[in-house]
Amino acid sequence: MTHQDMTVLSLAMLAVLVFGPVLLAILYAVGVQGDRGGLWRALYLFGVTGWPLDIILNHTTFLVIMGSVPRWYEFTFSQHLSRLVFERSPIGDKARTIARWLNDVAPHHDHIYIPTL
């Protein structure tokens, strides 16, 4: 690989890590509306297209943001948050805040269970 190829690859990776969470938030907000049922289910396609990005970001960007390494079975960020919301620490506080945001967007407001600690 040439120096230019490495630069292009580095910029592409930086774009995914920086703009990926924004894109994932948009895909989640649209895709989760499929929970409404009926014709809304067609919007699940947006969620499916965001799944690979969710896995990549869960093991890169969100790892740094949350300060917690996902366990081997926690592929998506939602799975990772589902465990972190039970922690009594600053990480748990941050996880509960993010889970509340995700629940506010979900039609039934129950995407991630948030315990009362």
C-alpha positions, 0 to 999 in steps of 0.5 A: 500500500502506498502512503496515499492509500493509507491516508485515504484508509485512515480518513475513512476509518476516522469518518466511520468512528466520528460520524458513525454514531450520528448515522447509527442514531438516525438509523435507530430512530427510524428503524425502531418505529417498526415496533408500531406494527402494520406498515411501520414494520417496513422501517425495520430495514433501516435497523437491519442496515444499521446492525453491522455499524452498531457492532463496529461502533460497540467495539470501538467508539462506544467502548471509549465513550462508556469506558467498558469493554463489551463481553463476548456475547454483547454484539450490539450497543443495546446489549452492552447497555442492558448490562451496564444499567445495573452498575452502581458507578459513573459508568452505570449512570451514563448508561442509564442516561443513554438508555433513557434517550433510547427509550424516549425514541422507541414507540413503547418506551421499553427498548432497554430495561432501566432498574430503579437503584 
